[in-house]
Amino acid sequence: MKLTRLTFLCAMALAGCTATPDLEPLPGSLTYGETASSRKTQAAPGTKIQNRFLHQGKYVYETYEVQADHTYKLIRRSIVDSLGD
């Protein structure tokens, strides 16, 4: 159990080091199936928003940044097979 958590934390840390430009939303992503202008927030530009969901049996962790026009931009995604038993 501790090894699984340590592995998860290491994966999350490494995911933060490798930025992928223009990530495409998955089913379950906050922006999936939407145009850029359809989802707006009152949060301040630069605010980071976290989202997590299950996709094809894997845990997906996403980070969005609020843009100047108050839309979301997907800036980071991590996918983990499972969190252990």
C-alpha positions in Angstrom: 0.0 0.0 0.0 2.8 2.4 0.9 4.7 1.5 -2.2 1.6 2.1 -4.3 1.2 5.6 -2.8 4.9 6.4 -3.3 4.7 5.3 -6.9 1.6 7.5 -7.4 3.3 10.5 -5.9 6.4 10.0 -8.1 4.2 9.7 -11.2 2.4 12.9 -10.3 5.7 14.7 -9.8 7.1 13.5 -13.1 3.9 14.4 -14.9 4.4 18.0 -13.7 7.8 18.1 -15.3 6.7 17.1 -18.7 4.2 19.6 -20.2 2.3 18.5 -23.3 1.1 21.3 -25.5 -2.6 21.4 -26.5 -3.9 18.4 -24.6 -7.2 17.1 -26.1 -10.0 16.7 -23.6 -11.2 13.1 -22.7 -14.8 12.1 -21.9 -15.0 13.4 -18.3 -12.7 16.4 -18.8 -14.3 19.7 -17.9 -14.1 20.9 -21.5 -15.0 17.7 -23.3 -17.5 18.3 -26.1 -17.6 22.0 -25.6 -16.5 25.0 -27.6 -14.0 27.3 -25.9 -16.6 30.0 -25.2 -19.3 27.7 -23.8 -17.8 27.2 -20.3 -16.8 30.3 -18.4 -16.0 30.9 -14.8 -15.9 33.8 -12.5 -12.5 32.7 -11.1 -9.6 35.1 -11.6 -7.3 34.6 -14.6 -4.3 32.4 -13.7 -6.3 30.4 -11.2 -5.6 26.6 -11.3 -8.6 24.2 -11.2 -8.2 20.5 -10.5 -10.4 17.8 -12.0 -10.3 14.0 -11.5 -12.3 11.2 -13.0 -12.3 7.6 -14.1 -11.7 6.9 -17.8 -11.4 3.4 -19.2 -10.6 2.0 -15.8 -7.8 4.5 -15.1 -7.8 7.5 -12.8 -7.2 10.7 -14.6 -6.0 13.9 -12.9 -6.2 17.2 -14.8 -5.2 20.7 -14.1 -6.8 23.7 -15.9 -5.8 27.3 -15.9 -8.3 30.1 -16.1 -7.6 32.3 -19.1 -8.0 36.1 -19.4 -11.5 35.5 -21.1 -12.5 33.3 -18.1 -12.4 30.0 -20.1 -10.5 26.9 -19.1 -7.2 25.7 -20.7 -6.1 22.1 -20.0 -2.4 22.4 -19.0 -1.6 19.1 -17.3 -2.9 15.5 -17.2 -1.8 12.5 -15.3 -3.2 9.0 -15.8 -2.8 6.3 -13.1 -3.8 2.6 -13.5 -5.1 2.2 -10.0 -4.6 3.4 -6.5 -4.1 -0.1 -5.1 -6.3 -2.1 -2.7 
